[in-house]
Amino acid sequence: MADLLADDITMDTVTLHVDDLTGMVAYYRDALGLTVIDDAKGVVRLGRGTTPLVALQHTPGLPIPGRGQAGLFHTALLFPDDAGVASTLASVATVAPDSFTGSADHMVSQAFYFTDPEGNGIELYADRPRDQWRWQDGQVQMATLRLDPNDYLRRHLTETGPVIPGSADPAVVGHVHLQVGNTDDARAFYVDTLGFEATAQMPGALFVSVGGYHHHMAMNSWNSRGAGPRASSLGLGEVSIVVPGPEDRAALADRLRHHRIPAQDDGATLGFDDPWNNRITVTEAAASEHPRPMAEASVAS
């Protein structure tokens, strides 16, 4: 039984339960410059080009999640270069400036943070080249340093200006950051059971990846310390991971059975919940419905 996930996994579409579907589509389309890829049965998938990044599932009537509840901290959209981040940053600054919540130089990347109209966190970022990342004792060195968004725009915004809806500029889901009750249980599940490797830990937060990336997923308890399993609510619906092939999905299914984690496997999708009822689904790259034009960018700059 393999103990680790494959090195070349990719993070896939993040599904959100939303109340105001029209308003949420408008934000992701007009502010973030995503394209509506398909709209069927109350689910609108938006992305860049033909790559879905976010699926908005219309689920009216669900309660708004409490601040201390487990769930989504942010969905992080990874761009191949600073110009792509800058054009999207300029778009949000024009269309929805009040949604901006902060920015940071993390040493491995430069990132900008937003909150959508229903309170879901979003990160836009570009990685620094891997040869500039610093590792010590198997841990990647990250920090939260000052990053001036106006200076970043002056340096990186190209003559094309802000991105417009329908742009085919590439982007992928680079990582997904969750809120959990505690990082010890998060490590037991995501590292010891699923097969991620821990790449960094700081007070109240754990970062995990495969293939030497700084992180494909993160979990923190900064706002949710002690949180138990989630009740149904608006916000996070599903985190999707793509593995290279059927043997990788089968190996993960074996590990879940070994650790007595309930899972559903229909031969195409493996689905299960983490200790806080955050839903995870795993599919195979061969069965993916869309190309991954930036697949390498999820593990390199």
GUDREN-996438 format. One record per residue (C-alpha): z, x, y; residue number from 1; residue in three letters. Coordinates in pm, 1 decimal. Example, Ala and Ser with C-alpha at 12.3 -4.5 7.8 and 13.67 -1.06 7.14 Angstrom:
% residues 2
c3,c1,c2,num,residu
780.0,1230.0,-450.0,1,ALA .
714.0,1367.0,-106.0,2,SER .
***
This chain:
% residues 301
c3,c1,c2,num,residu
0.0,0.0,0.0,1,MET .
-112.2,155.9,329.6,2,ALA .
172.6,190.9,579.1,3,ASP .
-25.0,211.5,903.5,4,LEU .
-286.9,-1.4,1072.3,5,LEU .
-635.0,149.6,1090.8,6,ALA .
-687.9,395.2,1376.1,7,ASP .
-980.0,198.7,1521.3,8,ASP .
-835.8,-148.0,1570.9,9,ILE .
-923.2,-334.1,1889.5,10,THR .
-734.0,-599.3,2079.0,11,MET .
-931.7,-920.4,2105.5,12,ASP .
-928.3,-1248.9,2298.2,13,THR .
-588.3,-1371.7,2420.6,14,VAL .
-542.6,-1749.0,2396.9,15,THR .
-335.9,-1932.5,2659.4,16,LEU .
-211.1,-2291.6,2650.8,17,HIS .
-284.0,-2436.0,2995.3,18,VAL .
-210.5,-2759.0,3178.6,19,ASP .
-462.0,-2753.0,3465.8,20,ASP .
-775.2,-2639.9,3284.6,21,LEU .
-1002.0,-2679.2,3588.3,22,THR .
-774.8,-2475.1,3814.5,23,GLY .
-718.8,-2204.1,3556.6,24,MET .
-1090.4,-2168.4,3484.1,25,VAL .
-1152.7,-2140.9,3858.3,26,ALA .
-901.7,-1856.5,3888.9,27,TYR .
-1033.3,-1650.9,3600.3,28,TYR .
-1393.5,-1714.8,3702.2,29,ARG .
-1379.6,-1691.3,4080.6,30,ASP .
-1096.4,-1442.9,4134.4,31,ALA .
-1131.4,-1218.7,3828.2,32,LEU .
-1508.9,-1256.0,3805.5,33,GLY .
-1513.6,-1363.3,3441.8,34,LEU .
-1801.4,-1562.9,3297.1,35,THR .
-1758.5,-1891.3,3112.3,36,VAL .
-1896.8,-1799.4,2770.6,37,ILE .
-1840.3,-2131.7,2601.2,38,ASP .
-1661.9,-2460.4,2661.3,39,ASP .
-1595.6,-2681.1,2361.9,40,ALA .
-1320.9,-2914.2,2241.0,41,LYS .
-1086.7,-2838.4,2527.1,42,GLY .
-1107.3,-2459.5,2492.7,43,VAL .
-1286.9,-2250.4,2756.4,44,VAL .
-1352.7,-1886.3,2669.5,45,ARG .
-1417.8,-1647.8,2956.7,46,LEU .
-1513.3,-1281.8,2956.9,47,GLY .
-1749.9,-1014.8,3075.8,48,ARG .
-2105.6,-1033.3,2950.8,49,GLY .
-2078.4,-1174.7,2598.0,50,THR .
-1728.7,-1035.2,2533.2,51,THR .
-1457.8,-1305.8,2551.0,52,PRO .
-1132.2,-1183.0,2700.0,53,LEU .
-930.2,-1499.0,2756.9,54,VAL .
-942.5,-1841.1,2589.1,55,ALA .
-789.7,-2126.5,2788.9,56,LEU .
-681.0,-2408.7,2560.1,57,GLN .
-615.4,-2737.3,2740.5,58,HIS .
-274.4,-2848.7,2614.0,59,THR .
-135.1,-3089.2,2875.4,60,PRO .
217.5,-3213.5,2830.2,61,GLY .
369.2,-2890.8,2703.1,62,LEU .
673.0,-2769.3,2900.0,63,PRO .
659.9,-2474.2,3135.6,64,ILE .
823.8,-2171.3,2968.9,65,PRO .
1156.8,-2060.1,3109.7,66,GLY .
1186.9,-1719.2,3271.7,67,ARG .
1408.9,-1591.4,2991.9,68,GLY .
1188.5,-1719.7,2709.9,69,GLN .
995.5,-1488.3,2481.8,70,ALA .
619.0,-1492.3,2519.9,71,GLY .
354.4,-1319.1,2728.8,72,LEU .
440.6,-1053.5,2985.6,73,PHE .
78.2,-975.3,3063.5,74,HIS .
-273.8,-947.5,2927.2,75,THR .
-418.5,-610.7,3027.4,76,ALA .
-791.6,-588.6,3095.5,77,LEU .
-927.7,-237.0,3054.4,78,LEU .
-1228.2,-118.5,3256.9,79,PHE .
-1439.6,188.2,3180.0,80,PRO .
-1389.5,336.0,3526.8,81,ASP .
-1210.6,295.7,3859.0,82,ASP .
-1513.5,131.1,4020.6,83,ALA .
-1487.6,-162.7,3781.1,84,GLY .
-1118.5,-207.0,3856.9,85,VAL .
-1178.2,-175.9,4231.1,86,ALA .
-1451.5,-439.7,4241.6,87,SER .
-1231.2,-687.8,4055.5,88,THR .
-928.1,-597.8,4267.6,89,LEU .
-1134.0,-668.3,4579.8,90,ALA .
-1243.1,-1001.0,4434.9,91,SER .
-886.1,-1114.2,4369.3,92,VAL .
-781.4,-992.8,4715.0,93,ALA .
-1052.9,-1214.4,4865.1,94,THR .
-1013.5,-1526.2,4650.9,95,VAL .
-646.2,-1533.2,4548.9,96,ALA .
-448.0,-1267.6,4738.7,97,PRO .
-114.7,-1439.8,4675.4,98,ASP .
-151.6,-1378.7,4300.9,99,SER .
-107.9,-1000.6,4347.6,100,PHE .
233.8,-882.9,4225.6,101,THR .
216.8,-503.0,4230.1,102,GLY .
49.6,-176.9,4134.3,103,SER .
150.9,145.7,3963.2,104,ALA .
26.6,486.3,3856.9,105,ASP .
145.0,517.8,3496.2,106,HIS .
17.9,877.4,3454.4,107,MET .
-206.0,771.0,3163.9,108,VAL .
-364.5,493.1,3372.4,109,SER .
-372.1,323.2,3710.6,110,GLN .
-289.0,-45.1,3707.1,111,ALA .
-277.3,-357.2,3926.3,112,PHE .
-78.2,-668.0,3841.9,113,TYR .
-129.9,-1038.9,3907.9,114,PHE .
6.0,-1376.8,3804.7,115,THR .
-235.3,-1659.8,3733.2,116,ASP .
-170.8,-2014.2,3869.8,117,PRO .
42.3,-2107.4,3566.2,118,GLU .
253.4,-1792.6,3564.9,119,GLY .
74.2,-1577.4,3306.1,120,ASN .
73.6,-1206.7,3386.0,121,GLY .
-251.8,-1009.3,3415.4,122,ILE .
-306.6,-634.5,3444.2,123,GLU .
-629.6,-466.7,3554.6,124,LEU .
-645.4,-98.2,3469.3,125,TYR .
-852.2,209.6,3397.9,126,ALA .
-736.7,498.9,3183.3,127,ASP .
-723.2,856.7,3292.6,128,ARG .
-911.2,1096.9,3060.3,129,PRO .
-718.6,1163.7,2742.4,130,ARG .
-695.3,1534.7,2812.7,131,ASP .
-476.5,1445.3,3112.5,132,GLN .
-224.2,1251.8,2902.6,133,TRP .
91.7,1444.4,2826.2,134,ARG .
275.3,1411.1,2493.8,135,TRP .
618.4,1540.0,2399.1,136,GLN .
771.9,1501.6,2052.1,137,ASP .
515.3,1237.5,1960.2,138,GLY .
582.4,1030.0,2271.6,139,GLN .
330.9,981.7,2549.8,140,VAL .
468.6,1051.2,2896.8,141,GLN .
440.7,743.2,3118.5,142,MET .
604.2,653.2,3447.5,143,ALA .
584.6,395.3,3724.7,144,THR .
467.2,584.1,4031.9,145,LEU .
352.6,449.9,4366.7,146,ARG .
-12.6,342.9,4385.8,147,LEU .
-146.3,214.0,4719.2,148,ASP .
-405.1,-59.5,4647.1,149,PRO .
-574.7,-19.2,4985.7,150,ASN .
-617.1,354.5,4937.2,151,ASP .
-746.3,289.9,4584.1,152,TYR .
-1007.0,48.3,4722.0,153,LEU .
-1114.3,297.6,4988.3,154,ARG .
-1168.7,562.9,4721.0,155,ARG .
-1329.7,354.4,4447.0,156,HIS .
-1491.9,38.4,4582.9,157,LEU .
-1867.5,88.0,4562.0,158,THR .
-2135.5,-44.9,4794.1,159,GLU .
-2187.8,-340.8,4561.1,160,THR .
-1855.8,-481.6,4680.8,161,GLY .
-1642.2,-734.2,4496.9,162,PRO .
-1752.7,-854.3,4157.6,163,VAL .
-1917.9,-1196.3,4141.5,164,ILE .
-1894.0,-1451.2,3860.3,165,PRO .
-2158.0,-1383.8,3598.1,166,GLY .
-2128.2,-1007.8,3628.4,167,SER .
-2199.9,-821.3,3306.8,168,ALA .
-1973.9,-528.1,3402.5,169,ASP .
-1784.3,-436.8,3085.3,170,PRO .
-1416.5,-489.9,3020.4,171,ALA .
-1202.8,-540.9,2710.2,172,VAL .
-847.3,-643.9,2634.0,173,VAL .
-691.8,-297.6,2637.6,174,GLY .
-339.5,-402.5,2546.9,175,HIS .
-108.9,-702.3,2532.8,176,VAL .
248.0,-685.0,2660.8,177,HIS .
503.6,-935.3,2525.9,178,LEU .
848.7,-1054.0,2623.8,179,GLN .
1093.0,-1039.5,2330.5,180,VAL .
1463.5,-1074.7,2265.4,181,GLY .
1530.2,-708.9,2185.5,182,ASN .
1335.3,-393.0,2112.1,183,THR .
1516.1,-304.4,1786.9,184,ASP .
1376.3,-613.8,1616.7,185,ASP .
1042.3,-550.7,1785.6,186,ALA .
1029.2,-201.7,1634.2,187,ARG .
1123.7,-334.5,1290.1,188,ALA .
839.1,-586.9,1305.0,189,PHE .
556.4,-411.5,1490.6,190,TYR .
618.2,-56.7,1362.8,191,VAL .
794.7,-86.6,1027.0,192,ASP .
612.7,-399.3,908.6,193,THR .
273.9,-423.2,1081.9,194,LEU .
206.8,-49.8,1088.4,195,GLY .
178.4,39.5,1455.8,196,PHE .
316.2,375.4,1567.3,197,GLU .
577.2,390.5,1844.1,198,ALA .
434.3,592.1,2133.2,199,THR .
701.6,543.3,2399.1,200,ALA .
1039.5,382.6,2443.3,201,GLN .
1242.6,329.2,2757.5,202,MET .
1541.2,107.2,2835.1,203,PRO .
1442.1,-243.1,2729.3,204,GLY .
1081.7,-162.6,2636.9,205,ALA .
881.1,-35.8,2339.7,206,LEU .
515.4,74.8,2339.8,207,PHE .
309.6,92.3,2019.6,208,VAL .
-44.9,190.1,1921.9,209,SER .
-267.8,343.7,1658.8,210,VAL .
-520.4,625.1,1686.8,211,GLY .
-331.7,812.0,1958.4,212,GLY .
-381.3,551.5,2231.5,213,TYR .
-95.7,517.7,2482.2,214,HIS .
-36.5,155.9,2375.3,215,HIS .
-222.7,-135.8,2222.5,216,HIS .
87.4,-353.6,2247.7,217,MET .
420.0,-342.0,2427.0,218,ALA .
737.3,-546.5,2405.7,219,MET .
1013.1,-569.7,2662.4,220,ASN .
1339.2,-759.8,2707.2,221,SER .
1367.0,-706.3,3083.3,222,TRP .
1363.5,-1080.6,3157.1,223,ASN .
1423.8,-1212.2,2804.5,224,SER .
1718.2,-1019.0,2660.8,225,ARG .
1866.6,-1214.5,2372.3,226,GLY .
1580.9,-1465.3,2357.7,227,ALA .
1534.9,-1644.1,2028.0,228,GLY .
1218.6,-1792.8,1874.3,229,PRO .
993.1,-1969.6,2122.7,230,ARG .
956.7,-2344.2,2135.3,231,ALA .
608.8,-2483.0,2199.1,232,SER .
522.0,-2435.9,2565.5,233,SER .
247.5,-2351.0,2806.8,234,LEU .
154.1,-1984.4,2818.2,235,GLY .
82.1,-1761.5,2524.1,236,LEU .
-99.8,-1926.0,2237.5,237,GLY .
-228.1,-1633.8,2033.3,238,GLU .
-275.7,-1257.2,2034.7,239,VAL .
-583.8,-1145.4,1839.0,240,SER .
-638.4,-809.7,1672.3,241,ILE .
-961.0,-688.8,1508.6,242,VAL .
-940.4,-445.9,1215.5,243,VAL .
-1241.5,-252.1,1081.6,244,PRO .
-1287.9,-424.8,745.9,245,GLY .
-1152.8,-644.6,464.0,246,PRO .
-949.0,-367.2,307.9,247,GLU .
-755.0,-327.3,633.1,248,ASP .
-678.6,-698.3,654.5,249,ARG .
-578.7,-700.2,284.9,250,ALA .
-345.8,-402.6,332.7,251,ALA .
-173.7,-578.4,622.6,252,LEU .
-141.2,-897.1,415.0,253,ALA .
25.1,-688.3,140.8,254,ASP .
275.0,-545.1,388.6,255,ARG .
358.8,-891.5,519.4,256,LEU .
422.0,-1015.3,163.4,257,ARG .
634.8,-707.5,89.9,258,HIS .
850.0,-781.7,395.1,259,HIS .
852.9,-1155.1,317.5,260,ARG .
680.5,-1251.6,640.8,261,ILE .
509.1,-1591.4,603.9,262,PRO .
136.5,-1567.6,672.1,263,ALA .
-176.4,-1779.0,640.3,264,GLN .
-494.4,-1613.6,511.9,265,ASP .
-815.1,-1815.6,478.0,266,ASP .
-1025.0,-1514.5,380.1,267,GLY .
-1147.5,-1459.9,735.6,268,ALA .
-834.7,-1474.7,952.0,269,THR .
-481.6,-1360.4,877.8,270,LEU .
-228.5,-1543.3,1092.1,271,GLY .
147.9,-1496.4,1128.6,272,PHE .
430.7,-1509.9,1382.6,273,ASP .
654.3,-1232.8,1510.7,274,ASP .
1034.8,-1290.7,1520.1,275,PRO .
995.5,-1482.0,1849.2,276,TRP .
712.9,-1711.7,1731.3,277,ASN .
449.3,-1516.3,1920.5,278,ASN .
137.3,-1593.5,1716.1,279,ARG .
-73.5,-1299.2,1594.0,280,ILE .
-412.7,-1334.7,1426.1,281,THR .
-608.6,-1056.6,1257.9,282,VAL .
-982.2,-1068.0,1185.6,283,THR .
-1237.9,-814.9,1062.5,284,GLU .
-1490.6,-646.5,1288.6,285,ALA .
-1776.7,-753.0,1061.4,286,ALA .
-1677.0,-1116.0,1111.1,287,ALA .
-1648.0,-1089.0,1488.7,288,SER .
-1854.5,-1344.1,1676.8,289,GLU .
-1931.0,-1112.5,1966.2,290,HIS .
-2016.0,-746.5,2025.2,291,PRO .
-1753.7,-501.1,2150.3,292,ARG .
-1947.8,-298.2,2409.4,293,PRO .
-1636.4,-108.4,2513.8,294,MET .
-1472.6,-70.5,2172.9,295,ALA .
-1427.5,302.0,2224.8,296,GLU .
-1276.3,241.4,2566.2,297,ALA .
-981.1,72.1,2401.3,298,SER .
-881.3,408.7,2261.4,299,VAL .
-1023.3,641.9,2525.2,300,ALA .
-1113.8,650.2,2891.0,301,SER .
***
